Amino acid sequence: MLGDFIYSTAGSSETAPRSETQMQFAVSGKFEKNIKRFLLFASIFLCGGLIWLFAISPCKAFTLVEVKGFPGFEKEAVLKFAGIGNGTSYVSLNAAEAERLLAGHHLVESVRVVKRFPDRLSIFLEPRQAVAAILADVGGVTRTVYVDRYGVPFMIGDGKGQKQPSWLPVVSGIPIGTSRLGTPLSAVFAPLFTQIGLIHDEAPELWRAISEIKIIRRDYGKYELVLFPLKYPVRLRMGDEITKESLRYALLMLDVVRTGVTVPEEIDVRSGIGVVKAKEIRFGE
């Protein structure tokens, strides 16, 4: 009896832990299978997403195309000029080449083409801004042509593009020749248009008082400038440079002398000190 009792007790103590271990192994195995299945599906999904993102999407046509254009050169015309069609994609578009093509348009001052991975495109354009006008022969007819601060004629008066201010000064005395829109004028005159542009930025009201800037050619590529005020028949003779200060000084002298007894014909400020030249009045006139 004692042996049977001891045997049965020992047997029961050995079988209980063995059953629990088997259950733990079964649960653990099922959990591992679920984890492996989840990881398999996650890997497939991730690989598919990466393939779509890096291999398929960049080869598909752009889904979003943003163009910051301006009047006279809107989105459709911009894309056509840059050679960007409906099927153009991130992979097929050469952004540098598109920028080069757009920079060649006579109305464009600067351009930036940005590809955003995987299927977006942005184009930013800055139009040329006129600082002066010239009179040129266009098809046998004298027309107003607008020029920017870099000395580039870019728009005929009634042509397509942003409307330019009506008070811009007209620069005369430039041999235009057969210059095309978008082609800079002679480098000799580039500093002049830069100076006009600086005054345009800092004190545009000064140009509202001037109707014409006449270039008087000298030897060795030198020139002088004669300005004609809008309201008074008095010449303002400058050197080869115009600054905000020199122009304001000349206009101030004009306001002073025009109310005097003598009739001023010209105000010469080439030396930095204004010299008034009066009209010669003859008896009997």
HELIX and SHEET records of a PDB file:
HELIX    1   1 LEU A    2  ILE A   51  1                                  50    
HELIX    2   2 TRP A   52  ILE A   56  3                                   5    
HELIX    3   3 SER A   57  CYS A   59  5                                   3    
HELIX    4   4 LYS A   75  PHE A   81  1                                   7    
HELIX    5   5 ALA A   95  ALA A  103  1                                   9    
HELIX    6   6 ALA A  187  PHE A  189  5                                   3    
HELIX    7   7 ALA A  190  GLU A  202  1                                  13    
HELIX    8   8 PRO A  204  ALA A  209  5                                   6    
HELIX    9   9 ASP A  219  GLY A  221  5                                   3    
HELIX   10  10 LYS A  244  VAL A  257  1                                  14    
SHEET    1   A 3 LEU A  64  LYS A  68  0                                        
SHEET    2   A 3 ARG A 120  PRO A 127  1                                        
SHEET    3   A 3 VAL A 108  ARG A 116 -1                                        
SHEET    1   B 3 ALA A 130  VAL A 138  0                                        
SHEET    2   B 3 VAL A 141  ASP A 148 -1                                        
SHEET    3   B 3 PRO A 153  ILE A 156 -1                                        
SHEET    1   C 6 VAL A 170  SER A 172  0                                        
SHEET    2   C 6 ILE A 210  ARG A 217  1                                        
SHEET    3   C 6 TYR A 223  PRO A 229 -1                                        
SHEET    4   C 6 ARG A 235  MET A 238 -1                                        
SHEET    5   C 6 PRO A 264  ASP A 268  1                                        
SHEET    6   C 6 VAL A 275  ALA A 278 -1                                        
END                                                                             
